[in-house]
């Protein structure tokens, strides 16, 4: 088949760019009977994204294993590179925790929590550095071998590009904040703060104060999760667009028509974005960790 005919064949029988992206953005969704379903509304608590859950759990176990191994292998002598890296990371988190949370007893739990959050989110973000199609293609072949339709073999491998994951993390942080509000201030003290701040302890301002407190908790929780999701979703989408450049070049290679430059652009753009994305995945993990410390620190303070 000639190059021109191959291009025409790909254009008529192969998936369109939009189809490729839509397929890659579809999660492997199951209901609680473990039947395959598709989400049809913005919020649907009758299903869950199995791929996000699976990769989140696996990466959480991997992160905990590395931290456990570093603690077990720690020596008082000259540390190896792995131990030194973990010690630097631990000292960084601990110093940030001391600057935000002044209660030493609280830091015994919150500092390790923040370290775990950073490592876990970094690993989940890092899944974006894998080639876009490698794990979905493996799943597609496995799904087809079991008799399933490969066109319905959905798989997304970046848990933090899933809003349900990031909001789940931010809601967990909210729960920790509520626990420390009650623990530090007492149930009565926190309840009084809900109606007495920020406009003062006056009975006629109680409804307004309570409404403002609810808005503050909601805004912090939603923005905490949305920030991480937005950055990782955008990064994943850019990798898909770059992959499309390479796919178009592979199907329509014709130096006379300039398609060769799509292949060159694919390599250059992919390399540049991968290098830049290393900063993004690290920075987003750090920001989420810092906001966790700040929000828990605020729960220790009285208005």
N, C-alpha and C positions, 0 to 999 in steps of 0.2 A: 504494500500500500504506500503510495507517495505521501510526502509530507503534507501536501495540500489536502489530499483525501483524508489523511489521518486527522487533520485539524477539523475538517468538516464533519467527520464521523464523531469526534469528541464533542463537537458543538451540538450535534443532534441527539446523541445517545448518552453522553456523559452528564453528570449532575451540573447544574448551573451554580454560579458562585453563591447566590442566595440560598440554594438548597444545601450546599456544603456547610455554610455557616449555621443555618437553622438546625441542621442535623447535629452539628457539634455543640450547639448550645442547649440541646435537649438532654435532660437528666434521665438516668435510669430510675424511674419512679415506680413505687410499689404501694399498694394499700396495706392495711394491717392484716389482711388475709394472704399477703404476699403474692397478690395478683398484679400483673403489669397494668398500669393506668397512666393517664396523662392529665396533668393539672389544667383545669379550664378556667379557674378564677385566680385572682391575685393572691388571696389567702385561702388555703385549703388544708385543714388539719386532719383530713381523712387519708392523707398519703404522706410519704416521706421519700427523700432522694437517697436511694440505697448507695449510689456511688459516693456521695459526699460522706455518708455515715461510715462506709467501709474505709475510705482513705483517711478520714479523720482519726478513726480508731487505730488503724495500722501505724500512722505517723505519730500518734500520741504514745503508743507503746514503744516505738523506735526512739523517740525523744527521751522518754523516761529511762529506757535501757542505757542510753549513752550517759545520761546524768548519773544513774546508779553505778555504772561502770567506772566513771571518773571518780566518784566518791570512794568506791571500793579500792581502786588502784592508787589513791592519793598517798603520797609519801612526804616526809618532812625534809627530804633532801632536795637536790636539784630536780625540778619537775620535767617530765617529757613534754613534747609539743602539745599532745592532747590534753594533758593535765593543766598545762600553762594556759591553754586557750579557755578551758572551762573555768579556771581560777580568775582569769581576766574578766570573763563574762559575769561570773558570780559577784566579783567585787564591784563591777559597774552597776549591776542591779541593786546591790546592797547599799551603795553610796546614794543612788537615786531614792531608794526607800527611806534612808535616814533623813534626806532633805525634805521629804514630803510627810512622812508619818513619824511623829515624835514619840509615840508610845512604843517603847522597846519590846514590850510583851506582844503587841500586835504585829510587830515586824517579824517575829519568829514564824508566823504563819504567812503573812502577806508577802514578804520578800521571796521565799521559795515559790509561792504562788505566781508572783510576777515573773520569776525566772522560767518557770514551767510554761507560762503563757507565751513568753518571748520565743522559746525554743520550739514550742508546738506550732505557733503561727508561722515562724520562719520556715519550718519544714513543709507546712501546707502551702505556703506561698511558693516555696522552691519547686513544687511540682510543675509550676508554669515554665520551668527551664527545660523540661523534657520536650522532645519533638511532639508537635501537636497531634499527629496521627498515630504515634507508635502504640500506645496502650489501647486507644479505641479500635485500632485495626486488629490487635491481638484478641480483644473481646469479640469483635465482629466475626473472626474466624472460629472462635470457640463457640459462639452462639449459633453459627451456621452448622457446625459439626453436631450440635445437639438437636438439629431439626428446625431451628428458629429461622425467621426471615432476617437476613443480614441487614436489610434496610431499616429494621426496627431495633437494631443492636445499638442502644444509646449508652454512652459512657463519657462522663466528664471527670477529670482527674485533679482539678484544683478546688479543694473544698472551700477555700476562702473566696472563690468567685461565685459562690452560692449564697444568696441572701439569707437563707434559713440557717446556714452555719454561722455567719457573722452575727446575726441578730441573736442566735442562741448563745454565743459567747458573751455578747453585751448584756443580755438578760441575766446570765450567770453572774457577771460583775455587779449588776444591780442587786441581785440577791445577796451577795457578799456585803455590799454597802448597807443594805437594810439590816442585816444581822449585826454589823458593827454599830449602826445607829442605836439599836436597842441595847446592845452589850455595853456601850460606853455611856450612853445617856439614860438608860433605863426606858422601859416602855412608856411610862408617864412623861418623862422628860422629852422623849422624841415626839410623842403625840402633841405635847404642848408646843414644841417647836414648829410642828406642821401648821398650826393655826396662828402662831405668834410672829412668824418671820415670813417675809422680809419687812413688812410695813409697820410692825409694832404690835404689842400685846394689848389690843383694844377689841372688845367683843364685836363691835360692828365691822371690824376688818377681818374677822376670823374666816368668813367664806372666801374673801379675795386672797388672803394669805394661803389658804389651803389649795385653792385653784392654782396659784402661782407655783406652789411646791410640786403639785402634780405635773404641771407643764415642764418644770425644770427636770424632774426625774425622767419624764418621757423624752424630752429633747436630748438629754445626755445619752440615754440608752440607744435611741434611734440613730443619732449622729455617730455614736461610737461604732455601731455595727455597719452603718452605711458607708462610712469613710473607707474602711478596709475593703468592703465589697466593691465599691465603685472603682477603686484603684486596681484591684486584681481582675475585675471583670474587663476593664478597659485594656489592661495588659494582655489578657488572654485573647481578646478580640483582635488586637494588633498582630499577634502571632498568627492568627488565622488568616488575616489579610496578606501577611508576608508569605504564608504557605501557599496561598492562591497564586501569587506571582510565580513561584516555582512550578506549581501544577500547570499553569497556563503555558509556561515556557516548555515544559516537558511534552505537552500535547501538540503545541503549535510551533515547534522549533523551526525557524526559517531565517537564517542570517540575512538574507536579502530583504526581508521585511522588518528587520529590527527586533524580532522576538528573542534574539540572543541576549539582548540587554535586560530582558525580564529575568533571565537566569542569573546574570551578574547582579542585578538589583536585589534579587532574592537573597543571595549570599551576603552582600554588603549590608542590606537592611536587617537581615536576620542577625548578623554578627553585632551590629551596632545596638540594636534593640536588646539583645541578650545581655550585653555588657551593661547597658543602662538599667536593665530590669533587675540586675543583681542589687543595685542600690535601692530600687523600689521595694523589693521584697524584704530587704533588711530594714529599711526605714519604716515601712508599714508595721512590721512586727514590733519595732521599738516604740512607735507612736501608740499602738494599742496597749503595750505594756505600761507606758508612762501615764496614759489616761486612766488605766486601771489603778495605778498607785495614787494618782491625784484624786480620783473619785472616792477611793477608800479613805484617803487622808481627809477629805472633806467631811466624811461621816464621823470623824473624830472631833470635829470642831463644832462649837456651839455658836449659834447666830446671836 
